[in-house]
Amino acid sequence: MLLNTKKIVTITDANQNFSKVARLVDEEKSVVILKNNRPKYVLIEYEEFAKEAKSEEDKLQDIANRVLENNIGAFRELAK
């Protein structure tokens, strides 16, 4: 995984100057926070998070629908 160096901050910097980190997220959409010189956390805009969560929810719904469609006979039998 390649990281954009403009989007990397240390945990110390994040703790001491969170408003700077928040502005960076506004500009870059996400920031990687290093702890012990290793990527540890990702800070993203809430809207981006919500899009991802909705996408995952849609994927789960698609899987559930497929399972139901493929096994509708068995579900009907169990419902008797």
mmCIF file of the N, C-alpha and C atoms, coordinates in Angstrom:
data_MODEL
# 
_entry.id   MODEL 
# 
loop_
_atom_site.group_PDB 
_atom_site.id 
_atom_site.type_symbol 
_atom_site.label_atom_id 
_atom_site.label_alt_id 
_atom_site.label_comp_id 
_atom_site.label_asym_id 
_atom_site.label_entity_id 
_atom_site.label_seq_id 
_atom_site.pdbx_PDB_ins_code 
_atom_site.Cartn_x 
_atom_site.Cartn_y 
_atom_site.Cartn_z 
_atom_site.occupancy 
_atom_site.B_iso_or_equiv 
_atom_site.pdbx_formal_charge 
_atom_site.auth_seq_id 
_atom_site.auth_comp_id 
_atom_site.auth_asym_id 
_atom_site.auth_atom_id 
_atom_site.pdbx_PDB_model_num 
ATOM 1   N N  . MET A 1 1  ? 0.832   -1.171  0.000  1.00 0.00 ? 1  MET A N  1 
ATOM 2   C CA . MET A 1 1  ? 0.000   0.000   0.000  1.00 0.00 ? 1  MET A CA 1 
ATOM 3   C C  . MET A 1 1  ? 0.884   1.243   0.000  1.00 0.00 ? 1  MET A C  1 
ATOM 4   N N  . LEU A 1 2  ? 0.625   2.139   -0.928 1.00 0.00 ? 2  LEU A N  1 
ATOM 5   C CA . LEU A 1 2  ? 1.374   3.386   -0.994 1.00 0.00 ? 2  LEU A CA 1 
ATOM 6   C C  . LEU A 1 2  ? 0.644   4.464   -0.209 1.00 0.00 ? 2  LEU A C  1 
ATOM 7   N N  . LEU A 1 3  ? 1.397   5.241   0.537  1.00 0.00 ? 3  LEU A N  1 
ATOM 8   C CA . LEU A 1 3  ? 0.820   6.327   1.327  1.00 0.00 ? 3  LEU A CA 1 
ATOM 9   C C  . LEU A 1 3  ? 1.299   7.660   0.795  1.00 0.00 ? 3  LEU A C  1 
ATOM 10  N N  . ASN A 1 4  ? 0.393   8.599   0.673  1.00 0.00 ? 4  ASN A N  1 
ATOM 11  C CA . ASN A 1 4  ? 0.729   9.958   0.302  1.00 0.00 ? 4  ASN A CA 1 
ATOM 12  C C  . ASN A 1 4  ? 1.342   10.628  1.525  1.00 0.00 ? 4  ASN A C  1 
ATOM 13  N N  . THR A 1 5  ? 2.595   11.057  1.419  1.00 0.00 ? 5  THR A N  1 
ATOM 14  C CA . THR A 1 5  ? 3.287   11.621  2.587  1.00 0.00 ? 5  THR A CA 1 
ATOM 15  C C  . THR A 1 5  ? 2.634   12.905  3.103  1.00 0.00 ? 5  THR A C  1 
ATOM 16  N N  . LYS A 1 6  ? 1.853   13.588  2.257  1.00 0.00 ? 6  LYS A N  1 
ATOM 17  C CA . LYS A 1 6  ? 1.142   14.782  2.727  1.00 0.00 ? 6  LYS A CA 1 
ATOM 18  C C  . LYS A 1 6  ? 0.021   14.406  3.684  1.00 0.00 ? 6  LYS A C  1 
ATOM 19  N N  . LYS A 1 7  ? -0.369  13.144  3.671  1.00 0.00 ? 7  LYS A N  1 
ATOM 20  C CA . LYS A 1 7  ? -1.502  12.695  4.474  1.00 0.00 ? 7  LYS A CA 1 
ATOM 21  C C  . LYS A 1 7  ? -1.069  11.935  5.730  1.00 0.00 ? 7  LYS A C  1 
ATOM 22  N N  . ILE A 1 8  ? 0.202   12.060  6.119  1.00 0.00 ? 8  ILE A N  1 
ATOM 23  C CA . ILE A 1 8  ? 0.721   11.322  7.270  1.00 0.00 ? 8  ILE A CA 1 
ATOM 24  C C  . ILE A 1 8  ? 1.078   12.299  8.380  1.00 0.00 ? 8  ILE A C  1 
ATOM 25  N N  . VAL A 1 9  ? 0.618   11.992  9.597  1.00 0.00 ? 9  VAL A N  1 
ATOM 26  C CA . VAL A 1 9  ? 0.999   12.782  10.769 1.00 0.00 ? 9  VAL A CA 1 
ATOM 27  C C  . VAL A 1 9  ? 1.349   11.813  11.893 1.00 0.00 ? 9  VAL A C  1 
ATOM 28  N N  . THR A 1 10 ? 2.150   12.274  12.807 1.00 0.00 ? 10 THR A N  1 
ATOM 29  C CA . THR A 1 10 ? 2.486   11.449  13.971 1.00 0.00 ? 10 THR A CA 1 
ATOM 30  C C  . THR A 1 10 ? 1.374   11.573  15.001 1.00 0.00 ? 10 THR A C  1 
ATOM 31  N N  . ILE A 1 11 ? 1.301   10.609  15.880 1.00 0.00 ? 11 ILE A N  1 
ATOM 32  C CA . ILE A 1 11 ? 0.283   10.664  16.932 1.00 0.00 ? 11 ILE A CA 1 
ATOM 33  C C  . ILE A 1 11 ? 0.547   11.848  17.863 1.00 0.00 ? 11 ILE A C  1 
ATOM 34  N N  . THR A 1 12 ? 1.812   12.184  18.061 1.00 0.00 ? 12 THR A N  1 
ATOM 35  C CA . THR A 1 12 ? 2.150   13.350  18.882 1.00 0.00 ? 12 THR A CA 1 
ATOM 36  C C  . THR A 1 12 ? 1.601   14.617  18.251 1.00 0.00 ? 12 THR A C  1 
ATOM 37  N N  . ASP A 1 13 ? 1.802   14.765  16.946 1.00 0.00 ? 13 ASP A N  1 
ATOM 38  C CA . ASP A 1 13 ? 1.296   15.934  16.227 1.00 0.00 ? 13 ASP A CA 1 
ATOM 39  C C  . ASP A 1 13 ? -0.232  15.971  16.281 1.00 0.00 ? 13 ASP A C  1 
ATOM 40  N N  . ALA A 1 14 ? -0.854  14.809  16.122 1.00 0.00 ? 14 ALA A N  1 
ATOM 41  C CA . ALA A 1 14 ? -2.319  14.748  16.176 1.00 0.00 ? 14 ALA A CA 1 
ATOM 42  C C  . ALA A 1 14 ? -2.826  15.166  17.559 1.00 0.00 ? 14 ALA A C  1 
ATOM 43  N N  . ASN A 1 15 ? -2.146  14.725  18.601 1.00 0.00 ? 15 ASN A N  1 
ATOM 44  C CA . ASN A 1 15 ? -2.543  15.088  19.965 1.00 0.00 ? 15 ASN A CA 1 
ATOM 45  C C  . ASN A 1 15 ? -2.338  16.570  20.243 1.00 0.00 ? 15 ASN A C  1 
ATOM 46  N N  . GLN A 1 16 ? -1.234  17.119  19.778 1.00 0.00 ? 16 GLN A N  1 
ATOM 47  C CA . GLN A 1 16 ? -0.889  18.502  20.104 1.00 0.00 ? 16 GLN A CA 1 
ATOM 48  C C  . GLN A 1 16 ? -1.567  19.531  19.207 1.00 0.00 ? 16 GLN A C  1 
ATOM 49  N N  . ASN A 1 17 ? -1.956  19.111  17.989 1.00 0.00 ? 17 ASN A N  1 
ATOM 50  C CA . ASN A 1 17 ? -2.511  20.078  17.057 1.00 0.00 ? 17 ASN A CA 1 
ATOM 51  C C  . ASN A 1 17 ? -3.621  19.438  16.234 1.00 0.00 ? 17 ASN A C  1 
ATOM 52  N N  . PHE A 1 18 ? -4.691  19.024  16.914 1.00 0.00 ? 18 PHE A N  1 
ATOM 53  C CA . PHE A 1 18 ? -5.764  18.316  16.233 1.00 0.00 ? 18 PHE A CA 1 
ATOM 54  C C  . PHE A 1 18 ? -6.436  19.174  15.170 1.00 0.00 ? 18 PHE A C  1 
ATOM 55  N N  . SER A 1 19 ? -6.549  20.475  15.404 1.00 0.00 ? 19 SER A N  1 
ATOM 56  C CA . SER A 1 19 ? -7.203  21.338  14.409 1.00 0.00 ? 19 SER A CA 1 
ATOM 57  C C  . SER A 1 19 ? -6.435  21.317  13.091 1.00 0.00 ? 19 SER A C  1 
ATOM 58  N N  . LYS A 1 20 ? -5.112  21.238  13.153 1.00 0.00 ? 20 LYS A N  1 
ATOM 59  C CA . LYS A 1 20 ? -4.296  21.131  11.945 1.00 0.00 ? 20 LYS A CA 1 
ATOM 60  C C  . LYS A 1 20 ? -4.605  19.815  11.217 1.00 0.00 ? 20 LYS A C  1 
ATOM 61  N N  . VAL A 1 21 ? -4.727  18.747  11.974 1.00 0.00 ? 21 VAL A N  1 
ATOM 62  C CA . VAL A 1 21 ? -5.030  17.437  11.392 1.00 0.00 ? 21 VAL A CA 1 
ATOM 63  C C  . VAL A 1 21 ? -6.428  17.457  10.772 1.00 0.00 ? 21 VAL A C  1 
ATOM 64  N N  . ALA A 1 22 ? -7.390  18.082  11.457 1.00 0.00 ? 22 ALA A N  1 
ATOM 65  C CA . ALA A 1 22 ? -8.749  18.175  10.927 1.00 0.00 ? 22 ALA A CA 1 
ATOM 66  C C  . ALA A 1 22 ? -8.772  18.960  9.619  1.00 0.00 ? 22 ALA A C  1 
ATOM 67  N N  . ARG A 1 23 ? -8.014  20.045  9.539  1.00 0.00 ? 23 ARG A N  1 
ATOM 68  C CA . ARG A 1 23 ? -7.933  20.814  8.290  1.00 0.00 ? 23 ARG A CA 1 
ATOM 69  C C  . ARG A 1 23 ? -7.328  19.957  7.181  1.00 0.00 ? 23 ARG A C  1 
ATOM 70  N N  . LEU A 1 24 ? -6.335  19.160  7.524  1.00 0.00 ? 24 LEU A N  1 
ATOM 71  C CA . LEU A 1 24 ? -5.709  18.276  6.540  1.00 0.00 ? 24 LEU A CA 1 
ATOM 72  C C  . LEU A 1 24 ? -6.724  17.250  6.023  1.00 0.00 ? 24 LEU A C  1 
ATOM 73  N N  . VAL A 1 25 ? -7.561  16.732  6.908  1.00 0.00 ? 25 VAL A N  1 
ATOM 74  C CA . VAL A 1 25 ? -8.618  15.809  6.485  1.00 0.00 ? 25 VAL A CA 1 
ATOM 75  C C  . VAL A 1 25 ? -9.595  16.532  5.555  1.00 0.00 ? 25 VAL A C  1 
ATOM 76  N N  . ASP A 1 26 ? -9.916  17.781  5.879  1.00 0.00 ? 26 ASP A N  1 
ATOM 77  C CA . ASP A 1 26 ? -10.796 18.561  4.999  1.00 0.00 ? 26 ASP A CA 1 
ATOM 78  C C  . ASP A 1 26 ? -10.207 18.672  3.598  1.00 0.00 ? 26 ASP A C  1 
ATOM 79  N N  . GLU A 1 27 ? -8.905  18.855  3.512  1.00 0.00 ? 27 GLU A N  1 
ATOM 80  C CA . GLU A 1 27 ? -8.237  19.008  2.215  1.00 0.00 ? 27 GLU A CA 1 
ATOM 81  C C  . GLU A 1 27 ? -8.028  17.683  1.496  1.00 0.00 ? 27 GLU A C  1 
ATOM 82  N N  . GLU A 1 28 ? -7.595  16.677  2.224  1.00 0.00 ? 28 GLU A N  1 
ATOM 83  C CA . GLU A 1 28 ? -7.160  15.418  1.614  1.00 0.00 ? 28 GLU A CA 1 
ATOM 84  C C  . GLU A 1 28 ? -8.163  14.272  1.735  1.00 0.00 ? 28 GLU A C  1 
ATOM 85  N N  . LYS A 1 29 ? -9.249  14.480  2.475  1.00 0.00 ? 29 LYS A N  1 
ATOM 86  C CA . LYS A 1 29 ? -10.305 13.479  2.717  1.00 0.00 ? 29 LYS A CA 1 
ATOM 87  C C  . LYS A 1 29 ? -9.935  12.415  3.743  1.00 0.00 ? 29 LYS A C  1 
ATOM 88  N N  . SER A 1 30 ? -8.647  12.212  4.010  1.00 0.00 ? 30 SER A N  1 
ATOM 89  C CA . SER A 1 30 ? -8.231  11.260  5.043  1.00 0.00 ? 30 SER A CA 1 
ATOM 90  C C  . SER A 1 30 ? -6.792  11.557  5.457  1.00 0.00 ? 30 SER A C  1 
ATOM 91  N N  . VAL A 1 31 ? -6.449  11.076  6.649  1.00 0.00 ? 31 VAL A N  1 
ATOM 92  C CA . VAL A 1 31 ? -5.095  11.240  7.185  1.00 0.00 ? 31 VAL A CA 1 
ATOM 93  C C  . VAL A 1 31 ? -4.707  9.933   7.863  1.00 0.00 ? 31 VAL A C  1 
ATOM 94  N N  . VAL A 1 32 ? -3.461  9.530   7.683  1.00 0.00 ? 32 VAL A N  1 
ATOM 95  C CA . VAL A 1 32 ? -2.928  8.366   8.372  1.00 0.00 ? 32 VAL A CA 1 
ATOM 96  C C  . VAL A 1 32 ? -2.131  8.864   9.567  1.00 0.00 ? 32 VAL A C  1 
ATOM 97  N N  . ILE A 1 33 ? -2.411  8.311   10.730 1.00 0.00 ? 33 ILE A N  1 
ATOM 98  C CA . ILE A 1 33 ? -1.707  8.712   11.950 1.00 0.00 ? 33 ILE A CA 1 
ATOM 99  C C  . ILE A 1 33 ? -0.738  7.596   12.329 1.00 0.00 ? 33 ILE A C  1 
ATOM 100 N N  . LEU A 1 34 ? 0.526   7.984   12.471 1.00 0.00 ? 34 LEU A N  1 
ATOM 101 C CA . LEU A 1 34 ? 1.572   7.030   12.826 1.00 0.00 ? 34 LEU A CA 1 
ATOM 102 C C  . LEU A 1 34 ? 1.718   6.914   14.334 1.00 0.00 ? 34 LEU A C  1 
ATOM 103 N N  . LYS A 1 35 ? 1.945   5.695   14.790 1.00 0.00 ? 35 LYS A N  1 
ATOM 104 C CA . LYS A 1 35 ? 2.292   5.457   16.184 1.00 0.00 ? 35 LYS A CA 1 
ATOM 105 C C  . LYS A 1 35 ? 3.508   4.551   16.156 1.00 0.00 ? 35 LYS A C  1 
ATOM 106 N N  . ASN A 1 36 ? 4.558   4.967   16.838 1.00 0.00 ? 36 ASN A N  1 
ATOM 107 C CA . ASN A 1 36 ? 5.830   4.239   16.817 1.00 0.00 ? 36 ASN A CA 1 
ATOM 108 C C  . ASN A 1 36 ? 6.331   4.049   15.380 1.00 0.00 ? 36 ASN A C  1 
ATOM 109 N N  . ASN A 1 37 ? 6.183   5.109   14.589 1.00 0.00 ? 37 ASN A N  1 
ATOM 110 C CA . ASN A 1 37 ? 6.642   5.148   13.197 1.00 0.00 ? 37 ASN A CA 1 
ATOM 111 C C  . ASN A 1 37 ? 5.964   4.133   12.283 1.00 0.00 ? 37 ASN A C  1 
ATOM 112 N N  . ARG A 1 38 ? 4.787   3.698   12.660 1.00 0.00 ? 38 ARG A N  1 
ATOM 113 C CA . ARG A 1 38 ? 4.019   2.759   11.821 1.00 0.00 ? 38 ARG A CA 1 
ATOM 114 C C  . ARG A 1 38 ? 2.594   3.272   11.678 1.00 0.00 ? 38 ARG A C  1 
ATOM 115 N N  . PRO A 1 39 ? 1.986   3.083   10.502 1.00 0.00 ? 39 PRO A N  1 
ATOM 116 C CA . PRO A 1 39 ? 0.583   3.480   10.350 1.00 0.00 ? 39 PRO A CA 1 
ATOM 117 C C  . PRO A 1 39 ? -0.281  2.742   11.368 1.00 0.00 ? 39 PRO A C  1 
ATOM 118 N N  . LYS A 1 40 ? -1.051  3.490   12.142 1.00 0.00 ? 40 LYS A N  1 
ATOM 119 C CA . LYS A 1 40 ? -1.861  2.885   13.191 1.00 0.00 ? 40 LYS A CA 1 
ATOM 120 C C  . LYS A 1 40 ? -3.348  3.243   13.055 1.00 0.00 ? 40 LYS A C  1 
ATOM 121 N N  . TYR A 1 41 ? -3.625  4.493   12.686 1.00 0.00 ? 41 TYR A N  1 
ATOM 122 C CA . TYR A 1 41 ? -5.007  4.967   12.624 1.00 0.00 ? 41 TYR A CA 1 
ATOM 123 C C  . TYR A 1 41 ? -5.241  5.707   11.311 1.00 0.00 ? 41 TYR A C  1 
ATOM 124 N N  . VAL A 1 42 ? -6.507  5.751   10.911 1.00 0.00 ? 42 VAL A N  1 
ATOM 125 C CA . VAL A 1 42 ? -6.911  6.546   9.755  1.00 0.00 ? 42 VAL A CA 1 
ATOM 126 C C  . VAL A 1 42 ? -8.051  7.443   10.206 1.00 0.00 ? 42 VAL A C  1 
ATOM 127 N N  . LEU A 1 43 ? -7.934  8.715   9.920  1.00 0.00 ? 43 LEU A N  1 
ATOM 128 C CA . LEU A 1 43 ? -8.982  9.680   10.224 1.00 0.00 ? 43 LEU A CA 1 
ATOM 129 C C  . LEU A 1 43 ? -9.587  10.106  8.893  1.00 0.00 ? 43 LEU A C  1 
ATOM 130 N N  . ILE A 1 44 ? -10.907 9.911   8.745  1.00 0.00 ? 44 ILE A N  1 
ATOM 131 C CA . ILE A 1 44 ? -11.576 10.267  7.497  1.00 0.00 ? 44 ILE A CA 1 
ATOM 132 C C  . ILE A 1 44 ? -12.765 11.164  7.785  1.00 0.00 ? 44 ILE A C  1 
ATOM 133 N N  . GLU A 1 45 ? -13.223 11.872  6.743  1.00 0.00 ? 45 GLU A N  1 
ATOM 134 C CA . GLU A 1 45 ? -14.423 12.683  6.878  1.00 0.00 ? 45 GLU A CA 1 
ATOM 135 C C  . GLU A 1 45 ? -15.606 11.773  7.152  1.00 0.00 ? 45 GLU A C  1 
ATOM 136 N N  . TYR A 1 46 ? -16.551 12.261  7.924  1.00 0.00 ? 46 TYR A N  1 
ATOM 137 C CA . TYR A 1 46 ? -17.721 11.454  8.262  1.00 0.00 ? 46 TYR A CA 1 
ATOM 138 C C  . TYR A 1 46 ? -18.499 11.047  7.004  1.00 0.00 ? 46 TYR A C  1 
ATOM 139 N N  . GLU A 1 47 ? -18.620 11.965  6.052  1.00 0.00 ? 47 GLU A N  1 
ATOM 140 C CA . GLU A 1 47 ? -19.346 11.644  4.826  1.00 0.00 ? 47 GLU A CA 1 
ATOM 141 C C  . GLU A 1 47 ? -18.715 10.465  4.089  1.00 0.00 ? 47 GLU A C  1 
ATOM 142 N N  . GLU A 1 48 ? -17.382 10.416  4.057  1.00 0.00 ? 48 GLU A N  1 
ATOM 143 C CA . GLU A 1 48 ? -16.691 9.293   3.424  1.00 0.00 ? 48 GLU A CA 1 
ATOM 144 C C  . GLU A 1 48 ? -16.956 8.005   4.196  1.00 0.00 ? 48 GLU A C  1 
ATOM 145 N N  . PHE A 1 49 ? -16.924 8.092   5.516  1.00 0.00 ? 49 PHE A N  1 
ATOM 146 C CA . PHE A 1 49 ? -17.225 6.936   6.358  1.00 0.00 ? 49 PHE A CA 1 
ATOM 147 C C  . PHE A 1 49 ? -18.648 6.441   6.110  1.00 0.00 ? 49 PHE A C  1 
ATOM 148 N N  . ALA A 1 50 ? -19.600 7.376   6.054  1.00 0.00 ? 50 ALA A N  1 
ATOM 149 C CA . ALA A 1 50 ? -21.002 7.010   5.845  1.00 0.00 ? 50 ALA A CA 1 
ATOM 150 C C  . ALA A 1 50 ? -21.192 6.335   4.491  1.00 0.00 ? 50 ALA A C  1 
ATOM 151 N N  . LYS A 1 51 ? -20.490 6.827   3.462  1.00 0.00 ? 51 LYS A N  1 
ATOM 152 C CA . LYS A 1 51 ? -20.571 6.187   2.139  1.00 0.00 ? 51 LYS A CA 1 
ATOM 153 C C  . LYS A 1 51 ? -20.073 4.754   2.203  1.00 0.00 ? 51 LYS A C  1 
ATOM 154 N N  . GLU A 1 52 ? -18.956 4.559   2.861  1.00 0.00 ? 52 GLU A N  1 
ATOM 155 C CA . GLU A 1 52 ? -18.387 3.213   2.985  1.00 0.00 ? 52 GLU A CA 1 
ATOM 156 C C  . GLU A 1 52 ? -19.312 2.304   3.785  1.00 0.00 ? 52 GLU A C  1 
ATOM 157 N N  . ALA A 1 53 ? -19.870 2.833   4.875  1.00 0.00 ? 53 ALA A N  1 
ATOM 158 C CA . ALA A 1 53 ? -20.772 2.028   5.707  1.00 0.00 ? 53 ALA A CA 1 
ATOM 159 C C  . ALA A 1 53 ? -22.005 1.643   4.906  1.00 0.00 ? 53 ALA A C  1 
ATOM 160 N N  . LYS A 1 54 ? -22.541 2.569   4.135  1.00 0.00 ? 54 LYS A N  1 
ATOM 161 C CA . LYS A 1 54 ? -23.720 2.285   3.301  1.00 0.00 ? 54 LYS A CA 1 
ATOM 162 C C  . LYS A 1 54 ? -23.372 1.246   2.256  1.00 0.00 ? 54 LYS A C  1 
ATOM 163 N N  . SER A 1 55 ? -22.200 1.366   1.669  1.00 0.00 ? 55 SER A N  1 
ATOM 164 C CA . SER A 1 55 ? -21.756 0.404   0.665  1.00 0.00 ? 55 SER A CA 1 
ATOM 165 C C  . SER A 1 55 ? -21.669 -0.996  1.267  1.00 0.00 ? 55 SER A C  1 
ATOM 166 N N  . GLU A 1 56 ? -21.110 -1.105  2.474  1.00 0.00 ? 56 GLU A N  1 
ATOM 167 C CA . GLU A 1 56 ? -21.010 -2.402  3.147  1.00 0.00 ? 56 GLU A CA 1 
ATOM 168 C C  . GLU A 1 56 ? -22.402 -2.941  3.475  1.00 0.00 ? 56 GLU A C  1 
ATOM 169 N N  . GLU A 1 57 ? -23.282 -2.045  3.902  1.00 0.00 ? 57 GLU A N  1 
ATOM 170 C CA . GLU A 1 57 ? -24.651 -2.448  4.220  1.00 0.00 ? 57 GLU A CA 1 
ATOM 171 C C  . GLU A 1 57 ? -25.352 -2.981  2.965  1.00 0.00 ? 57 GLU A C  1 
ATOM 172 N N  . ASP A 1 58 ? -25.137 -2.296  1.847  1.00 0.00 ? 58 ASP A N  1 
ATOM 173 C CA . ASP A 1 58 ? -25.723 -2.745  0.579  1.00 0.00 ? 58 ASP A CA 1 
ATOM 174 C C  . ASP A 1 58 ? -25.181 -4.112  0.181  1.00 0.00 ? 58 ASP A C  1 
ATOM 175 N N  . LYS A 1 59 ? -23.892 -4.323  0.381  1.00 0.00 ? 59 LYS A N  1 
ATOM 176 C CA . LYS A 1 59 ? -23.294 -5.622  0.058  1.00 0.00 ? 59 LYS A CA 1 
ATOM 177 C C  . LYS A 1 59 ? -23.912 -6.722  0.913  1.00 0.00 ? 59 LYS A C  1 
ATOM 178 N N  . LEU A 1 60 ? -24.085 -6.471  2.195  1.00 0.00 ? 60 LEU A N  1 
ATOM 179 C CA . LEU A 1 60 ? -24.704 -7.455  3.083  1.00 0.00 ? 60 LEU A CA 1 
ATOM 180 C C  . LEU A 1 60 ? -26.140 -7.754  2.671  1.00 0.00 ? 60 LEU A C  1 
ATOM 181 N N  . GLN A 1 61 ? -26.864 -6.707  2.283  1.00 0.00 ? 61 GLN A N  1 
ATOM 182 C CA . GLN A 1 61 ? -28.241 -6.898  1.842  1.00 0.00 ? 61 GLN A CA 1 
ATOM 183 C C  . GLN A 1 61 ? -28.285 -7.735  0.567  1.00 0.00 ? 61 GLN A C  1 
ATOM 184 N N  . ASP A 1 62 ? -27.354 -7.484  -0.347 1.00 0.00 ? 62 ASP A N  1 
ATOM 185 C CA . ASP A 1 62 ? -27.281 -8.281  -1.576 1.00 0.00 ? 62 ASP A CA 1 
ATOM 186 C C  . ASP A 1 62 ? -27.018 -9.747  -1.266 1.00 0.00 ? 62 ASP A C  1 
ATOM 187 N N  . ILE A 1 63 ? -26.117 -10.005 -0.338 1.00 0.00 ? 63 ILE A N  1 
ATOM 188 C CA . ILE A 1 63 ? -25.801 -11.391 0.052  1.00 0.00 ? 63 ILE A CA 1 
ATOM 189 C C  . ILE A 1 63 ? -27.023 -12.042 0.680  1.00 0.00 ? 63 ILE A C  1 
ATOM 190 N N  . ALA A 1 64 ? -27.686 -11.323 1.575  1.00 0.00 ? 64 ALA A N  1 
ATOM 191 C CA . ALA A 1 64 ? -28.876 -11.867 2.230  1.00 0.00 ? 64 ALA A CA 1 
ATOM 192 C C  . ALA A 1 64 ? -29.963 -12.186 1.207  1.00 0.00 ? 64 ALA A C  1 
ATOM 193 N N  . ASN A 1 65 ? -30.153 -11.297 0.249  1.00 0.00 ? 65 ASN A N  1 
ATOM 194 C CA . ASN A 1 65 ? -31.150 -11.536 -0.796 1.00 0.00 ? 65 ASN A CA 1 
ATOM 195 C C  . ASN A 1 65 ? -30.804 -12.763 -1.630 1.00 0.00 ? 65 ASN A C  1 
ATOM 196 N N  . ARG A 1 66 ? -29.527 -12.922 -1.952 1.00 0.00 ? 66 ARG A N  1 
ATOM 197 C CA . ARG A 1 66 ? -29.086 -14.072 -2.743 1.00 0.00 ? 66 ARG A CA 1 
ATOM 198 C C  . ARG A 1 66 ? -29.296 -15.378 -1.975 1.00 0.00 ? 66 ARG A C  1 
ATOM 199 N N  . VAL A 1 67 ? -28.970 -15.381 -0.687 1.00 0.00 ? 67 VAL A N  1 
ATOM 200 C CA . VAL A 1 67 ? -29.166 -16.576 0.137  1.00 0.00 ? 67 VAL A CA 1 
ATOM 201 C C  . VAL A 1 67 ? -30.654 -16.920 0.184  1.00 0.00 ? 67 VAL A C  1 
ATOM 202 N N  . LEU A 1 68 ? -31.485 -15.901 0.373  1.00 0.00 ? 68 LEU A N  1 
ATOM 203 C CA . LEU A 1 68 ? -32.923 -16.132 0.418  1.00 0.00 ? 68 LEU A CA 1 
ATOM 204 C C  . LEU A 1 68 ? -33.433 -16.690 -0.913 1.00 0.00 ? 68 LEU A C  1 
ATOM 205 N N  . GLU A 1 69 ? -33.028 -16.072 -2.013 1.00 0.00 ? 69 GLU A N  1 
ATOM 206 C CA . GLU A 1 69 ? -33.466 -16.531 -3.336 1.00 0.00 ? 69 GLU A CA 1 
ATOM 207 C C  . GLU A 1 69 ? -33.025 -17.967 -3.607 1.00 0.00 ? 69 GLU A C  1 
ATOM 208 N N  . ASN A 1 70 ? -31.788 -18.288 -3.262 1.00 0.00 ? 70 ASN A N  1 
ATOM 209 C CA . ASN A 1 70 ? -31.248 -19.618 -3.543 1.00 0.00 ? 70 ASN A CA 1 
ATOM 210 C C  . ASN A 1 70 ? -31.848 -20.698 -2.652 1.00 0.00 ? 70 ASN A C  1 
ATOM 211 N N  . ASN A 1 71 ? -32.417 -20.311 -1.524 1.00 0.00 ? 71 ASN A N  1 
ATOM 212 C CA . ASN A 1 71 ? -32.902 -21.289 -0.553 1.00 0.00 ? 71 ASN A CA 1 
ATOM 213 C C  . ASN A 1 71 ? -34.359 -21.078 -0.167 1.00 0.00 ? 71 ASN A C  1 
ATOM 214 N N  . ILE A 1 72 ? -35.115 -20.390 -1.022 1.00 0.00 ? 72 ILE A N  1 
ATOM 215 C CA . ILE A 1 72 ? -36.489 -20.048 -0.665 1.00 0.00 ? 72 ILE A CA 1 
ATOM 216 C C  . ILE A 1 72 ? -37.336 -21.279 -0.360 1.00 0.00 ? 72 ILE A C  1 
ATOM 217 N N  . GLY A 1 73 ? -37.092 -22.351 -1.101 1.00 0.00 ? 73 GLY A N  1 
ATOM 218 C CA . GLY A 1 73 ? -37.839 -23.582 -0.843 1.00 0.00 ? 73 GLY A CA 1 
ATOM 219 C C  . GLY A 1 73 ? -37.594 -24.112 0.565  1.00 0.00 ? 73 GLY A C  1 
ATOM 220 N N  . ALA A 1 74 ? -36.343 -24.138 0.966  1.00 0.00 ? 74 ALA A N  1 
ATOM 221 C CA . ALA A 1 74 ? -36.004 -24.630 2.301  1.00 0.00 ? 74 ALA A CA 1 
ATOM 222 C C  . ALA A 1 74 ? -36.590 -23.719 3.378  1.00 0.00 ? 74 ALA A C  1 
ATOM 223 N N  . PHE A 1 75 ? -36.559 -22.419 3.159  1.00 0.00 ? 75 PHE A N  1 
ATOM 224 C CA . PHE A 1 75 ? -37.132 -21.494 4.143  1.00 0.00 ? 75 PHE A CA 1 
ATOM 225 C C  . PHE A 1 75 ? -38.643 -21.684 4.259  1.00 0.00 ? 75 PHE A C  1 
ATOM 226 N N  . ARG A 1 76 ? -39.299 -21.907 3.118  1.00 0.00 ? 76 ARG A N  1 
ATOM 227 C CA . ARG A 1 76 ? -40.753 -22.135 3.160  1.00 0.00 ? 76 ARG A CA 1 
ATOM 228 C C  . ARG A 1 76 ? -41.075 -23.422 3.902  1.00 0.00 ? 76 ARG A C  1 
ATOM 229 N N  . GLU A 1 77 ? -40.272 -24.435 3.671  1.00 0.00 ? 77 GLU A N  1 
ATOM 230 C CA . GLU A 1 77 ? -40.468 -25.717 4.355  1.00 0.00 ? 77 GLU A CA 1 
ATOM 231 C C  . GLU A 1 77 ? -40.293 -25.556 5.861  1.00 0.00 ? 77 GLU A C  1 
ATOM 232 N N  . LEU A 1 78 ? -39.280 -24.804 6.246  1.00 0.00 ? 78 LEU A N  1 
ATOM 233 C CA . LEU A 1 78 ? -39.040 -24.579 7.677  1.00 0.00 ? 78 LEU A CA 1 
ATOM 234 C C  . LEU A 1 78 ? -40.151 -23.763 8.320  1.00 0.00 ? 78 LEU A C  1 
ATOM 235 N N  . ALA A 1 79 ? -40.782 -22.895 7.541  1.00 0.00 ? 79 ALA A N  1 
ATOM 236 C CA . ALA A 1 79 ? -41.818 -22.020 8.072  1.00 0.00 ? 79 ALA A CA 1 
ATOM 237 C C  . ALA A 1 79 ? -43.130 -22.760 8.351  1.00 0.00 ? 79 ALA A C  1 
ATOM 238 N N  . LYS A 1 80 ? -43.273 -23.949 7.792  1.00 0.00 ? 80 LYS A N  1 
ATOM 239 C CA . LYS A 1 80 ? -44.522 -24.724 7.995  1.00 0.00 ? 80 LYS A CA 1 
ATOM 240 C C  . LYS A 1 80 ? -44.687 -25.177 9.411  1.00 0.00 ? 80 LYS A C  1 
# 
